Amino acid sequence: MAWRTFTDAPSTVFRSAGHLNSFRAAIVAGLRAAARRYPTDPELRSLVRDLHEVSGNFAGLWDAKGQPQNEGDQLTVDDPDLGRFTLDTDVLTVEPGDLRVVVLSAPVNSPDASRLAAITG
C-alpha cells in the first residue's frame, strides 16, 4: 500500500488531495512506528530507503518526522459496472501487533451504500 500510494501506481481507488495528504502522512507514521519496533528488518529498511529515493513526497514526510492529523478518510472507487462511489474508511489497529482492519462504510440508504452492498454481497 505504501509503494502504490507514493509512486502513483495505477489504481481504481482515488482520494481527494486533502484526504490523500492525510493518508500519506498516516502511512509514513505507520512505517516509522514499524521501523522503531523492527529496527533490523531488512525488507522494511529497504522499503523505506527505496521510497525515500523515488518519492519526494515520501522523503519530505519521512524527514519532517511530523505527526499526522487524525482526520477521517474517504476514498472514491471507480467500478466498471457500478460507476464511481465514495466510501468512508476507518482503520482499526489490533494491539499488540501489526494487524490493521480497514472498515469501509457509506451512509445508510444512500446510493453509495447500495453500490457497496452490490460489491460485498
C-alpha positions in Angstrom: 0.0 0.0 0.0 2.8 2.4 0.8 4.5 1.8 -2.5 1.3 2.2 -4.5 0.4 5.4 -2.6 3.8 7.2 -3.1 4.6 6.0 -6.6 1.2 6.8 -8.1 0.9 3.2 -9.4 -2.3 2.7 -11.4 -5.4 2.2 -9.3 -9.2 2.3 -9.4 -9.3 4.0 -6.0 -8.9 7.7 -5.7 -8.7 10.2 -2.8 -9.2 14.0 -2.8 -5.9 16.0 -2.5 -6.7 16.7 1.2 -7.5 13.0 2.0 -4.5 11.8 0.1 -2.2 14.1 2.0 -3.6 12.8 5.3 -3.4 9.2 4.1 0.2 9.6 3.1 1.1 11.1 6.4 -0.6 8.2 8.2 1.3 5.7 6.0 4.6 7.3 6.9 3.7 7.4 10.6 2.9 3.7 10.4 6.1 2.9 8.7 8.1 5.0 11.2 6.4 3.1 14.1 7.2 -0.3 12.4 10.8 0.8 11.9 11.1 1.5 15.7 9.6 -1.9 16.5 11.7 -3.8 14.0 14.9 -1.8 13.6 16.8 -4.7 12.0 14.2 -5.8 9.5 16.0 -5.7 6.1 12.8 -5.6 4.0 11.3 -2.8 5.9 14.6 -0.8 5.8 14.7 -1.5 2.0 11.2 -0.3 1.5 11.8 3.0 3.4 15.1 3.5 1.5 13.5 2.8 -1.9 10.5 5.1 -1.2 12.9 7.8 0.0 14.7 7.6 -3.3 11.7 7.5 -5.7 9.2 9.8 -4.0 9.8 13.4 -3.0 6.5 13.3 -1.1 7.6 10.3 1.0 11.1 11.8 1.6 9.6 15.1 2.8 7.2 13.4 5.2 9.8 11.0 6.5 12.4 13.7 7.1 9.9 16.0 8.7 9.0 13.5 11.4 5.7 15.2 12.0 2.6 13.5 13.5 -0.4 13.0 11.2 -3.7 14.7 11.9 -6.3 12.3 12.9 -8.9 13.1 10.2 -11.5 11.0 8.7 -10.5 9.4 5.4 -12.6 8.8 2.3 -11.8 7.1 -0.9 -13.6 7.0 -4.3 -13.9 3.7 -6.1 -14.3 3.6 -9.9 -16.0 0.3 -10.6 -16.6 -0.6 -14.2 -20.1 -2.0 -13.5 -21.3 0.3 -10.7 -19.6 3.6 -11.6 -17.9 5.9 -9.1 -18.9 6.0 -5.4 -17.3 7.3 -2.3 -16.8 5.4 1.0 -15.6 6.4 4.4 -12.7 4.4 5.7 -11.7 3.7 9.3 -8.5 1.7 10.2 -8.6 -0.3 13.4 -5.3 -1.5 14.8 -5.3 -4.7 16.8 -2.9 -4.4 19.7 -0.4 -5.7 20.4 0.8 -6.3 16.9 0.7 -5.0 13.4 -2.7 -6.2 12.2 -4.9 -3.5 10.8 -8.5 -3.9 9.8 -9.9 -1.5 7.2 -13.6 -0.8 7.6 -15.4 0.7 4.6 -18.8 2.3 5.0 -21.4 4.6 3.4 -24.4 6.4 4.8 -27.4 4.1 5.3 -29.9 4.0 2.4 -27.6 6.1 0.2 -26.7 5.3 -3.4 -23.1 4.7 -2.3 -24.4 2.2 0.3 -26.3 0.3 -2.4 -23.1 0.1 -4.5 -21.1 -1.1 -1.6 -23.7 -3.8 -0.9 -23.6 -4.9 -4.5 -19.8 -5.5 -4.2 -19.8 -7.2 -0.8 -23.0 -9.2 -1.3 
